Structure formats: structure tokens, C-alpha cells
């Protein structure tokens, strides 16, 4: 099928951000930093993690002076590009138990609930409609191999006493929520929600300004000096601060403290034009977010005006100076996979034109869980490794980073996100070469599975390597 997507510049910002900026009206960007700014805390990054950190610090310690810099405008990066699906870690118990053990897995699952509560409270108090919808998350099997994974999920939940957090749905129950000829049985997680990610980012931006945070947009960080005090250098000035928080998402993978623990993958999405009649014909009238059970999953949700966003976590791996060029080269193939997923999973939408497509980098940690740390012998703190599930986790990051900044030992700073030893990945270029080969093999196997074909023998062998080596790859 020929793509219905018009020719676009893949560096264009997301539909989310354009809609959010239009909704809020003519709000000018904050002035860039010029000269010297002194603050108790300097935060680098105006996405969810940086904004939640700033808001949390001012909530706990209103007397703190906080300065936040953003390279472009708040919400223009990953926070304004993601799918807007919000859920904690009850759906990741298998991964969490392998990485953290029983107690650690339950601890982060409960923290995910605290984060859902926190985001819900913000949504009700921020005086802006951020499209917060608590409809749960429906994860569907579309092949017999995917259906086999359901038993493992149920077993993990039973072993941890978490049966109340997931329900197995029959084919008929799945079809009642969203009728598709390829949907089989599914798993329903009631704790999940959806949100307009860019409206959330922009609402957080306004909230930190209202709390007295000094915000500087169009102000990239050039370097950070970990002295006492620290100095954050920018093109036309610098910040002198006792504490520094680095919340720059995938860009942190370039730091030597982070590099051994993170690989950079990418995800691309397509957004349709409004199609309320087709959604009604499918019976998709609830507010569920959906996903399939692939490793490089499809994730999808709808908007109040009847658009559907379909994402594919199967974009290319990034490494080296030409990584951005490589991503732009492969964006058409990745966008094509997202559109193919839309047409296959939701054939009722096969004639609905696409309005926009975009993509971005994903910082995938070695154990697919985020980590929030302080660089040894400094007062520089950072958050990284969100692994494609950042909306809920960035709220946790804001709480944890605030506790690290304030040197508080509390329920946040004692979570495994802050305390666990991080597994290491192979060094480059072996990591890139290996991850690329495994990614290609897994994609070949999953695409063959969807066509009811046998994948090539070599692809099947390579796809098994992560499990044999105890590695975790992909964003599921």
C-alpha cells in the first residue's frame, strides 16, 4: 500500500506541540540567559524530568532559588513527542523482577502508583485541560506467539500478589473494547491513563514560572564545571549554582558516567486526521491506550477529536557522529512501519489520511529501567534510561532528583531507581553493531510471525542472543 503521508521534513516538531502552542495562544518564549545567573539549583532541560524537578523543589523548599535552561522551548523535545500513554510498572513486573528481585519490583510498582496520583492531582489543579483520561491500558496479542506471553505475565503477577493490577481479557472482551480482525486475547491494566504530552509540558512550564523558577529558553548548555560551586556554561552566559540537575534525556548518553549503561534506540509515530465515525464503527469508544505484545511494540491511542496516534518502537539504533544522519535516512522506513501497523491493526482506518509523522531518540538502559544518580564527588545529579516509558517515570525522576538535591533520605531516594548497581553494556562500536544486528533479527522474526511465516534460521538464532546472554533489548 502506498503511504498516504505527505512529504515532510522529519525534523518537524510533533503535532502535539503545534496543537498545544495554538491552544495556549501567543505565549512568547522565555528570554535566553545572558550574563551571570546565581542560583541554589541549576536545572538543564525543559522537558518533563527537569520541570517536575523544578516544581518539586519549589514545593518542598519555596525559599530555594532555581534556574532552568532549555535548549529550545519547553516541550519541544521528547516530552512533546511521545505517545502520551501514562502508566507505572505493574505491566513491567517480569523485567523488574529480573533486574531488582521481588522487593525491588514491588517498590517501583508502588512508586508508579504514587506518580499516577501526582500527575492526576496536577491535571486537576493546573487550570488547563491536558486531556487526562483514565481509561486503562489494553495490551493485545495479535499472533499465537504473542498470545503465549500472556501466561508469563499472569504468572509474574500471581507470584507477586499483584493480580488486582492486571486482568486477562478474552477475545470477545477485547473485541468489545476495540474490534479488529487481528486482535486475540489481551491484558488490561486499570492503572493507566493517557494525556496530551505537550499540553502537560506547557502546563508544567507555566507552573514553574508561577512558583518563581527563573526560566531561560533557547539556551543550550555548552558545558558544566563540577566545582564548588558548579558552573553551567551557555552561549551568552553561565549559571553559578550549588547543585546541578541534568535532565537532557538521550543526550546524557554522551557522558562517560552514563555511556556504559545506555543504548540509544528510536521510535516513530504517525497521527491520523480525525476519524470519529470509523472509531465508532470499531466500537473504540473508551479512553483506553493500546499496545501489542511485540518486543518492538506498536503503541496507540486516540484523541478527543477522534485522531489516532500509532507508534512503532522499531527505529534505528544511534551511535557515533553520524547517528542523526542515519536516523534521518531511516526515518521513512520507520514511519512506514508505524503506518503499516496502523493499517494492519486497525483496518477500519485504512483510508484515513495521515496528518503528521515524527520521531525521536529513546535512551534505553541496560535493564530497561530508568536510573537517577549523583555523579561521585560532585553535586551534579541526573536522570536517564527512561526506555520509552517516560511520562510516569519522569514524575518519579522529579521527586527522586529533588531528594538527591536536598540530600534527603526518603521514600523516593531509597528506591532502586536511585540505589541499584547499574549493569553495563559492551563498549562501542560492538554495542551498536550487536544491537543493530539483534534489532534487525527481532524485526524479521516479528514480521514473519505476523504473516504466519517462518523467520529465516539466522534471524531466529540472532534474535535469541539477548536472552541467552542475559541482556534486555527493545522498549517493551
Secondary structure, DSSP 8 states (H G I E B T S, - for coil): ---------TTS--HHHHHHHHHH-S--------EEEEEEEEEE--SHHHHHHHHHHHHH-TT--EEEE-SS-TTSSGGGTS--EE--SGGGHHHHHHHHHHHHHHHHHHHHHHHHHHHHHHHHHSSS----B---EEEE--SHHHHHHHHHHHHHHHHTT-GGG-EEE-HHHHHHHS--TT---EEEETT-EE--HHHHHHHHHHHHHHTT-EEE-S--EEEEE-SSSEEEEETTEEEEEEEEEE--GGGGGGSHHHHTTEEEEEEEEEEE---HHHHHHHT--S--EEEES-SS-EEEEE-TTS-EEEEEEEEEEE-STTHHHHHHHHHHHHHHHHHHHHHHHTGGGTTS-EEEEEEEEEEEETTSS-EEEE-TTSSEEEEE--TT-HHHHHHHHHHHHHHHHHT--STTTTSHHHHS-------TTHHHHHHHHHHHHHHHHHHHHHTT----HHHHHHHTHHHHHT---S--
